[in-house]
Amino acid sequence: MAAFLLGAVLLIVHPQIVPSRPAINSNAETSSQSVQSELLKKTSQKNDFKENIHSNGSCRQLPQTIIIGVRKGGTRALLEMLSLHPDIAAAESEVHFFDWEDHYRNGLQWYINQMPFSYPHQITVEKTPAYFTSPKVPERVYNMNQSMRLLLILRDPSERVLSDYTQVFYNHMQKHKPYPSIEQFLIKDGELNVDYKAINRSLYYIHMQNWLKYFPLDHIHIVDGDKLIKDPFPEIEKVERFLKLSPQINASNFYFNKTKGFYCLRDSGRERCLHESKGRAHPQVDTRLLEKLHEYFHEPNKKFFELVGRTFDWH
């Protein structure tokens, strides 16, 4: 009976968008936040919903870690590599709970239903690259769990722009739809088109500022996506330490596939590589246009380095 009542409450009470750090003036808002906090506590610590409990003792639970981005930064590779650890349970698909309104309105129970079954000792992880650049997401994640551990993987901003275009280009090609050249997106009236969405997504410091309003820097681990491609093991070691996982992933879990041109995974004798859509060749871009792109990102990159107290080997 208790489980039924709690389930009914969760279907009615959805996460409320309230200022997280500013003072709350309304008693009603305080009460609502208190109820939400209590429901979240019960949901994450003791999952009482029959459909989310397995006979083997595992259950679905809210994630304790989220890979928040960035798009075309290597989020899928990071998730696959992290899944080598036995204490990680990863959601297979991008959930888009916090950035898609239709999903967010479904409430926390819907979100839990998208998670994998996991054991008490495991960390549940989901990844949705669009979270990093979505303005509403940091506050929504904070309202759900102020202690959330966040993983952010970044690449050279110029390279990320080219990867962004390449993905959309191939998606159109598979549907036999024409798609403009990258120059048509990058150039407008003879100048760099700074309104191009792919460029905006690479302005890391703007989006990072939004996340730092709600989470301290020591709750956000930045993975160097360029280094993850060239030498994945050291980067994954750092992720293990950040998540306080026992060191279980080894250098032997990675091997370089000469045919594909990137590292693949070896798990319990089984070898697997990322989908063929990963690692696609970027379009040829005029050198002068690339230089314009590098020059444009120079100052934004400096601001990002100052913001996070760390530098990266970007153009």
C-alpha positions as CSV (number, residue, x, y, z in Angstrom):
1,M,0.0,0.0,0.0
2,A,2.9,2.4,0.9
3,A,4.5,1.7,-2.4
4,F,1.3,2.4,-4.3
5,L,0.8,5.8,-2.4
6,L,4.4,6.8,-3.1
7,G,4.1,6.0,-6.7
8,A,0.9,8.1,-7.0
9,V,2.6,11.0,-5.3
10,L,5.6,10.8,-7.8
11,L,3.2,10.8,-10.7
12,I,1.7,14.1,-9.5
13,V,4.8,15.9,-8.1
14,H,7.3,16.8,-10.8
15,P,10.6,18.5,-10.1
16,Q,10.0,22.2,-9.6
17,I,12.2,24.8,-11.3
18,V,13.2,27.1,-8.4
19,P,16.2,29.2,-7.8
20,S,18.8,27.0,-6.2
21,R,21.1,29.4,-4.6
22,P,19.2,32.7,-4.2
23,A,17.1,33.1,-1.1
24,I,13.5,31.6,-1.3
25,N,10.9,34.1,-0.1
26,S,7.7,32.0,-0.4
27,N,6.7,29.5,2.2
28,A,4.9,27.6,-0.5
29,E,8.1,27.3,-2.5
30,T,10.0,26.2,0.6
31,S,7.4,23.5,1.3
32,S,7.3,22.3,-2.3
33,Q,11.1,22.1,-2.3
34,S,11.0,20.2,1.0
35,V,8.5,17.6,-0.4
36,Q,10.6,17.2,-3.5
37,S,13.8,16.8,-1.5
38,E,12.2,14.1,0.6
39,L,10.8,12.2,-2.4
40,L,14.2,12.3,-4.1
41,K,15.9,11.0,-1.0
42,K,13.5,8.1,-0.7
43,T,13.6,7.4,-4.4
44,S,17.4,7.4,-4.7
45,Q,18.2,5.6,-1.4
46,K,15.4,3.1,-1.3
47,N,13.6,2.3,-4.5
48,D,10.2,1.0,-3.5
49,F,8.7,0.7,-6.9
50,K,8.0,-2.9,-7.9
51,E,8.6,-2.4,-11.6
52,N,12.1,-1.1,-10.8
53,I,13.2,-4.0,-8.5
54,H,14.6,-7.2,-10.0
55,S,14.4,-10.5,-8.2
56,N,18.2,-10.7,-8.2
57,G,18.5,-7.8,-5.9
58,S,19.3,-5.1,-8.5
59,C,17.1,-2.1,-9.1
60,R,16.7,1.0,-11.2
61,Q,17.9,4.2,-9.5
62,L,18.6,7.8,-10.2
63,P,22.1,8.3,-11.7
64,Q,24.9,9.4,-9.3
65,T,27.0,10.5,-12.3
66,I,26.1,12.2,-15.6
67,I,28.2,12.7,-18.6
68,I,26.9,16.2,-19.5
69,G,28.8,16.7,-22.8
70,V,30.1,18.0,-25.0
71,R,28.5,17.0,-28.3
72,K,31.2,15.4,-30.6
73,G,33.6,15.6,-27.8
74,G,33.9,11.8,-27.3
75,T,31.0,11.1,-24.9
76,R,30.2,7.7,-26.4
77,A,33.8,6.6,-26.3
78,L,34.1,7.8,-22.6
79,L,30.9,5.9,-21.7
80,E,32.0,2.7,-23.4
81,M,35.5,2.9,-21.7
82,L,34.0,3.6,-18.3
83,S,31.6,0.7,-18.7
84,L,34.6,-1.6,-18.6
85,H,34.5,-1.1,-14.8
86,P,32.4,-3.7,-13.0
87,D,31.0,-1.0,-10.6
88,I,29.5,1.1,-13.4
89,A,26.0,0.6,-14.7
90,A,25.4,2.8,-17.8
91,A,22.2,3.8,-19.5
92,E,22.4,2.6,-23.2
93,S,20.7,5.6,-24.9
94,E,20.9,9.3,-24.5
95,V,18.0,10.1,-22.2
96,H,17.5,13.9,-22.8
97,F,15.5,14.2,-19.5
98,F,16.7,17.6,-18.4
99,D,16.8,19.4,-21.8
100,W,13.7,18.1,-23.6
101,E,10.5,19.6,-22.1
102,D,8.3,16.6,-23.1
103,H,10.6,14.3,-21.1
104,Y,11.1,16.6,-18.2
105,R,7.3,16.9,-17.7
106,N,7.1,13.1,-17.3
107,G,8.8,13.5,-13.9
108,L,11.5,11.6,-12.0
109,Q,9.8,8.2,-12.1
110,W,10.0,8.3,-15.9
111,Y,13.7,9.2,-15.6
112,I,14.3,6.3,-13.3
113,N,12.6,4.0,-15.8
114,Q,15.2,4.9,-18.4
115,M,18.1,3.7,-16.1
116,P,19.7,0.3,-16.2
117,F,19.2,-2.2,-13.3
118,S,22.2,-1.9,-11.0
119,Y,23.4,-3.3,-7.6
120,P,23.8,-1.2,-4.5
121,H,27.6,-1.0,-4.9
122,Q,27.4,0.2,-8.5
123,I,27.3,3.8,-9.8
124,T,24.6,4.5,-12.4
125,V,25.7,6.7,-15.2
126,E,23.8,8.4,-18.1
127,K,25.1,10.6,-20.8
128,T,23.4,13.3,-22.9
129,P,25.9,15.6,-24.6
130,A,23.3,18.3,-25.1
131,Y,23.1,18.9,-21.4
132,F,26.3,21.0,-21.3
133,T,25.0,23.7,-23.7
134,S,21.4,23.7,-22.5
135,P,20.7,26.8,-20.2
136,K,18.0,25.1,-18.1
137,V,19.9,21.9,-17.3
138,P,22.4,22.9,-14.6
139,E,19.6,24.1,-12.3
140,R,17.4,21.1,-12.9
141,V,20.3,18.7,-12.2
142,Y,21.1,20.6,-9.0
143,N,17.5,20.5,-7.9
144,M,17.6,16.7,-8.3
145,N,21.0,16.1,-6.6
146,Q,23.3,18.8,-5.3
147,S,26.0,16.2,-4.9
148,M,26.0,15.0,-8.5
149,R,29.4,14.1,-9.9
150,L,29.6,15.4,-13.5
151,L,31.8,14.3,-16.4
152,L,32.6,16.7,-19.2
153,I,34.7,15.7,-22.1
154,L,36.1,18.4,-24.4
155,R,38.1,18.5,-27.6
156,D,39.9,21.3,-29.5
157,P,37.0,23.7,-30.3
158,S,37.8,24.0,-34.0
159,E,38.0,20.2,-34.4
160,R,34.7,19.9,-32.5
161,V,33.1,22.2,-35.0
162,L,34.3,20.1,-37.9
163,S,33.0,16.9,-36.2
164,D,29.7,18.6,-35.6
165,Y,29.3,19.4,-39.3
166,T,30.5,15.9,-40.3
167,Q,27.8,14.2,-38.2
168,V,25.0,16.2,-39.7
169,F,26.4,15.9,-43.2
170,Y,26.4,12.1,-43.0
171,N,23.0,12.0,-41.5
172,H,21.7,13.8,-44.5
173,M,23.6,11.6,-46.9
174,Q,22.1,8.5,-45.4
175,K,18.7,9.9,-46.1
176,H,19.8,10.9,-49.6
177,K,19.2,14.5,-48.8
178,P,21.5,17.3,-50.1
179,Y,23.5,19.3,-47.5
180,P,25.5,22.5,-48.0
181,S,29.3,22.5,-47.8
182,I,30.9,23.5,-44.5
183,E,32.1,26.7,-46.1
184,Q,28.5,27.8,-46.5
185,F,28.0,27.5,-42.8
186,L,31.3,29.0,-41.7
187,I,31.3,32.0,-44.0
188,K,28.7,34.8,-44.1
189,D,29.2,38.0,-46.0
190,G,32.9,37.2,-46.3
191,E,33.4,36.8,-42.5
192,L,33.3,33.9,-40.1
193,N,29.7,33.1,-39.3
194,V,29.7,33.3,-35.5
195,D,26.0,32.6,-35.4
196,Y,26.6,29.0,-36.7
197,K,25.3,26.7,-33.9
198,A,28.4,24.5,-34.1
199,I,30.6,27.4,-33.3
200,N,28.5,28.4,-30.3
201,R,28.7,24.9,-28.9
202,S,32.5,25.3,-28.9
203,L,32.4,28.5,-26.7
204,Y,33.1,26.4,-23.7
205,Y,33.6,29.2,-21.2
206,I,30.0,30.5,-21.7
207,H,28.4,27.2,-20.9
208,M,30.8,26.3,-18.1
209,Q,29.9,29.6,-16.3
210,N,26.3,28.4,-16.2
211,W,27.3,25.1,-14.6
212,L,29.5,26.7,-12.1
213,K,26.6,28.8,-10.8
214,Y,25.3,25.5,-9.3
215,F,28.2,23.1,-9.0
216,P,31.7,23.6,-7.6
217,L,34.5,22.9,-9.9
218,D,35.6,19.8,-7.9
219,H,32.3,18.2,-8.8
220,I,33.0,18.5,-12.5
221,H,35.8,16.4,-14.0
222,I,37.0,17.5,-17.4
223,V,38.2,14.7,-19.6
224,D,40.7,15.7,-22.4
225,G,38.9,14.3,-25.5
226,D,42.0,14.7,-27.7
227,K,44.2,12.7,-25.3
228,L,41.4,10.1,-24.9
229,I,41.7,9.4,-28.6
230,K,45.5,9.2,-28.6
231,D,46.1,7.4,-25.3
232,P,42.9,6.5,-23.5
233,F,44.2,4.7,-20.4
234,P,45.6,7.7,-18.5
235,E,42.4,9.6,-19.0
236,I,40.2,6.8,-17.8
237,E,42.5,6.4,-14.7
238,K,41.7,10.0,-13.8
239,V,38.0,9.3,-14.2
240,E,38.2,6.3,-11.9
241,R,39.9,8.4,-9.2
242,F,37.3,11.2,-9.6
243,L,34.4,8.7,-9.1
244,K,36.3,7.1,-6.2
245,L,36.2,3.7,-8.0
246,S,38.7,1.0,-7.3
247,P,41.4,0.8,-10.1
248,Q,39.9,-2.0,-12.3
249,I,40.5,-0.8,-15.8
250,N,44.0,-1.6,-17.2
251,A,46.1,-0.6,-20.2
252,S,45.5,-4.1,-21.5
253,N,41.8,-3.2,-22.0
254,F,42.8,-1.0,-24.9
255,Y,44.3,-1.9,-28.3
256,F,44.9,0.2,-31.4
257,N,43.0,-0.9,-34.4
258,K,45.1,0.1,-37.4
259,T,42.2,-0.5,-39.8
260,K,39.9,1.9,-38.0
261,G,42.6,4.3,-36.9
262,F,41.6,4.5,-33.3
263,Y,41.7,2.5,-30.0
264,C,39.2,-0.3,-29.4
265,L,38.3,-2.2,-26.2
266,R,39.1,-5.6,-24.9
267,D,36.9,-6.9,-22.1
268,S,37.3,-10.4,-20.7
269,G,38.8,-11.6,-24.0
270,R,36.1,-10.0,-26.1
271,E,37.1,-7.2,-28.4
272,R,34.8,-4.4,-29.5
273,C,35.1,-1.1,-31.3
274,L,32.9,2.0,-31.5
275,H,30.3,2.2,-34.2
276,E,31.5,2.9,-37.7
277,S,30.0,6.4,-37.5
278,K,32.8,7.3,-35.0
279,G,36.1,8.6,-36.3
280,R,34.8,9.7,-39.7
281,A,37.2,11.9,-41.7
282,H,36.5,15.6,-41.6
283,P,35.8,17.6,-44.7
284,Q,38.8,19.4,-46.4
285,V,38.7,23.0,-45.3
286,D,40.7,25.9,-46.8
287,T,43.8,26.6,-44.6
288,R,42.9,30.3,-44.4
289,L,39.4,29.5,-43.1
290,L,40.8,27.1,-40.5
291,E,43.1,29.9,-39.3
292,K,40.1,32.2,-39.0
293,L,38.4,29.6,-36.8
294,H,41.5,29.2,-34.7
295,E,41.9,32.9,-34.2
296,Y,38.2,33.3,-33.3
297,F,38.5,30.7,-30.5
298,H,41.8,32.1,-29.1
299,E,40.3,34.5,-26.6
300,P,37.3,32.2,-25.6
301,N,39.8,29.4,-24.9
302,K,41.9,31.7,-22.7
303,K,38.8,32.6,-20.7
304,F,37.9,28.9,-20.3
305,F,41.5,28.0,-19.1
306,E,41.2,30.8,-16.5
307,L,37.8,29.6,-15.5
308,V,38.8,26.0,-14.8
309,G,42.5,26.7,-13.8
310,R,43.8,24.3,-16.4
311,T,45.1,24.6,-20.0
312,F,44.6,22.3,-23.0
313,D,46.7,21.8,-26.1
314,W,44.3,23.5,-28.5
315,H,45.1,25.8,-31.4
